[in-house]
């Protein structure tokens, strides 16, 4: 599972706006802002924040984590991601393990964003469509994201749902060129859980990327 983090983190780094930001001083409602407009708003706002904080990021790339904590956490459901990754194994672990696994996953994503961040790259977002379910509480937003310098284009789809408590849209999956990030993690996770168990997986998430990959290799027959 750990070998998938570089691709995920590069995506989040360049396209973090697609997953994140609303200004904390503005109370958006899922009934007011449609998902496609929400993704556009997020993209624009996070780019403004990153540009504004360039000096602080240059001095310490971990400032990206601060930005993420301030603006990402309320709008990305890491718990739903963790449930999706573990699948049926989610029911086999304790409440404490669920909490620690979710926290470790979120922290690994944050550390990977810091490691993979490239300030020389800028991206342009074009929304190409959206679909909702009949109830109107789940949606998929499709987009093309282009790296301005190279012209390389990614087809990015975002899955969202309306949280019952907050009544706001939450991102819980991203598909890159048709490949679901969570499905990729889930496939690797099932084997990792069977061979090594949840405590090992939590510990792996807490290790630096290179160390985690080396350790994972040693535990693969």
C-alpha positions as CSV (number, residue, x, y, z in Angstrom):
1,X,0.0,0.0,0.0
2,X,2.8,2.4,0.8
3,X,4.2,2.4,-2.8
4,X,1.0,4.1,-3.8
5,X,1.5,7.2,-1.6
6,X,3.9,9.0,-4.0
7,X,1.2,9.1,-6.8
8,X,-1.5,10.1,-4.3
9,X,0.7,12.8,-2.7
10,X,1.7,14.3,-6.1
11,X,-1.9,14.4,-7.0
12,X,-2.8,16.1,-3.7
13,X,0.1,18.5,-4.0
14,X,-0.7,19.7,-7.5
15,X,-4.4,19.4,-7.2
16,X,-4.9,19.9,-3.5
17,X,-7.4,22.6,-4.4
18,X,-9.6,19.9,-6.0
19,X,-9.9,18.3,-2.6
20,X,-9.8,21.2,-0.2
21,X,-10.3,24.7,0.6
22,X,-13.2,26.9,1.6
23,X,-12.4,30.1,3.4
24,X,-13.0,29.3,7.1
25,X,-14.9,32.6,7.5
26,X,-17.6,31.6,4.9
27,X,-20.3,29.1,5.8
28,X,-21.1,27.2,2.5
29,X,-24.2,25.0,2.3
30,X,-24.4,21.8,0.2
31,X,-27.9,23.1,-0.8
32,X,-26.4,26.4,-2.0
33,X,-23.2,25.5,-3.8
34,X,-23.4,22.7,-6.3
35,X,-20.5,20.2,-6.3
36,X,-19.0,21.4,-9.5
37,X,-18.9,25.0,-8.4
38,X,-17.6,23.9,-5.0
39,X,-14.6,22.2,-6.6
40,X,-13.9,25.3,-8.7
41,X,-14.1,27.5,-5.6
42,X,-11.8,25.2,-3.7
43,X,-9.3,25.2,-6.6
44,X,-9.1,29.0,-6.8
45,X,-9.0,29.6,-3.1
46,X,-6.2,27.1,-2.3
47,X,-4.1,28.5,-5.1
48,X,-4.5,32.0,-3.7
49,X,-3.5,30.7,-0.3
50,X,-0.4,28.9,-1.6
51,X,0.7,32.0,-3.6
52,X,0.1,34.2,-0.5
53,X,2.2,32.0,1.7
54,X,5.0,31.3,-0.7
55,X,7.7,32.8,1.5
56,X,6.5,30.8,4.5
57,X,6.4,27.6,2.5
58,X,9.9,28.3,1.1
59,X,11.2,28.7,4.6
60,X,9.5,25.6,5.9
61,X,7.6,23.2,3.6
62,X,5.8,21.9,6.6
63,X,3.7,25.0,6.4
64,X,1.7,23.1,3.8
65,X,0.5,20.9,6.6
66,X,-0.6,23.9,8.5
67,X,-2.6,25.0,5.5
68,X,-4.0,21.6,5.1
69,X,-5.1,21.4,8.8
70,X,-6.7,24.8,8.5
71,X,-8.6,24.3,5.3
72,X,-8.6,20.6,4.3
73,X,-9.8,18.6,7.3
74,X,-13.4,20.1,7.3
75,X,-14.0,19.2,3.7
76,X,-12.3,15.8,3.2
77,X,-13.6,12.8,5.0
78,X,-10.5,10.9,6.0
79,X,-12.6,8.5,8.1
80,X,-14.6,7.5,5.0
81,X,-11.4,7.0,3.1
82,X,-10.1,4.8,5.8
83,X,-13.3,2.7,5.8
84,X,-13.1,2.4,2.1
85,X,-9.5,1.3,2.2
86,X,-10.0,-1.4,4.8
87,X,-13.4,-2.5,3.5
88,X,-14.8,-5.4,5.5
89,X,-11.7,-5.4,7.7
90,X,-12.9,-2.1,9.2
91,X,-15.4,-4.1,11.2
92,X,-12.7,-6.4,12.6
93,X,-10.7,-3.7,14.4
94,X,-11.4,-1.8,17.6
95,X,-12.7,1.8,17.9
96,X,-9.2,2.8,19.1
97,X,-7.6,1.1,16.1
98,X,-10.0,2.8,13.7
99,X,-9.1,6.2,15.2
100,X,-5.4,5.6,15.1
101,X,-5.5,4.2,11.6
102,X,-7.5,7.2,10.3
103,X,-5.1,9.6,12.0
104,X,-2.0,7.8,10.7
105,X,-3.4,7.8,7.2
106,X,-4.2,11.5,7.3
107,X,-0.7,12.3,8.7
108,X,1.0,10.1,6.0
109,X,-0.9,12.1,3.3
110,X,0.2,15.3,4.9
111,X,3.8,14.3,5.1
112,X,3.7,13.0,1.5
113,X,2.4,16.4,0.3
114,X,5.3,18.1,2.0
115,X,7.8,15.7,0.4
116,X,6.4,15.9,-3.1
117,X,5.5,19.6,-3.3
118,X,7.1,21.3,-6.3
119,X,6.6,25.1,-6.2
120,X,7.6,25.4,-9.9
121,X,4.4,23.6,-11.0
122,X,1.1,25.3,-11.6
123,X,-2.2,23.8,-12.7
124,X,-5.3,24.8,-14.5
125,X,-8.7,23.3,-13.7
126,X,-11.6,22.9,-16.2
127,X,-14.8,21.2,-14.9
128,X,-16.2,18.9,-17.6
129,X,-19.3,17.6,-15.9
130,X,-21.0,16.3,-12.8
131,X,-23.5,13.6,-11.9
132,X,-25.7,13.2,-8.8
133,X,-27.7,10.3,-7.4
134,X,-31.5,10.5,-7.2
135,X,-31.4,11.6,-3.6
136,X,-29.0,14.5,-4.4
137,X,-26.6,13.6,-1.6
138,X,-23.9,12.0,-3.6
139,X,-22.1,13.4,-6.6
140,X,-19.2,12.9,-9.0
141,X,-17.4,15.9,-10.5
142,X,-15.3,15.4,-13.6
143,X,-12.5,17.7,-14.6
144,X,-9.4,18.2,-16.7
145,X,-6.4,19.4,-14.8
146,X,-3.5,20.7,-16.9
147,X,0.1,21.3,-15.7
148,X,0.7,24.7,-17.3
149,X,4.4,24.4,-17.9
150,X,4.4,20.9,-19.6
151,X,0.8,20.9,-20.9
152,X,0.4,17.4,-19.4
153,X,-3.3,16.8,-18.8
154,X,-5.0,14.6,-16.1
155,X,-8.6,13.5,-16.1
156,X,-9.6,13.9,-12.5
157,X,-12.9,12.8,-11.0
158,X,-14.0,13.7,-7.4
159,X,-16.5,11.7,-5.4
160,X,-18.4,13.6,-2.8
161,X,-21.3,13.1,-0.3
162,X,-23.4,15.3,1.9
163,X,-22.5,14.8,5.6
164,X,-25.6,14.2,7.6
165,X,-24.4,16.3,10.5
166,X,-22.7,19.3,8.8
167,X,-24.9,19.3,5.7
168,X,-21.8,20.1,3.6
169,X,-20.1,18.2,0.8
170,X,-17.2,16.0,1.7
171,X,-14.7,14.6,-0.7
172,X,-14.0,10.9,-0.2
173,X,-12.4,9.6,-3.3
174,X,-10.4,10.8,-6.4
175,X,-10.0,8.9,-9.7
176,X,-7.0,9.8,-11.9
177,X,-7.4,8.9,-15.5
178,X,-10.1,6.4,-14.5
179,X,-8.1,4.8,-11.7
180,X,-9.6,5.2,-8.2
181,X,-7.1,6.1,-5.6
182,X,-9.1,4.4,-2.9
183,X,-9.6,1.3,-4.9
184,X,-5.9,1.0,-5.5
185,X,-5.2,1.4,-1.8
186,X,-8.0,-1.1,-1.0
187,X,-6.6,-3.8,-3.2
188,X,-3.1,-3.5,-1.6
189,X,-4.6,-3.1,1.9
190,X,-6.5,-6.4,1.9
191,X,-3.4,-8.4,1.4
192,X,-1.4,-6.3,3.9
193,X,-4.1,-6.8,6.5
194,X,-4.2,-10.6,6.0
195,X,-0.5,-11.0,6.2
196,X,0.5,-8.5,8.9
197,X,-2.6,-7.1,10.7
198,X,-3.8,-3.6,11.6
199,X,-1.1,-2.7,14.1
200,X,1.6,-3.4,11.6
201,X,-0.3,-1.2,9.0
202,X,-0.7,1.6,11.5
203,X,3.0,1.4,12.3
204,X,3.9,1.5,8.6
205,X,1.9,4.6,8.0
206,X,3.9,6.3,10.8
207,X,7.2,5.6,9.2
208,X,9.0,7.8,6.6
209,X,8.1,6.8,3.1
210,X,11.4,5.1,2.2
211,X,11.7,3.2,5.5
212,X,8.1,2.0,5.1
213,X,8.6,0.7,1.6
214,X,11.9,-1.1,2.6
215,X,10.1,-2.7,5.6
216,X,7.2,-3.7,3.5
217,X,9.5,-5.4,1.1
218,X,11.1,-7.5,3.9
219,X,7.6,-8.7,4.9
220,X,6.6,-9.8,1.4
221,X,7.3,-13.5,0.8
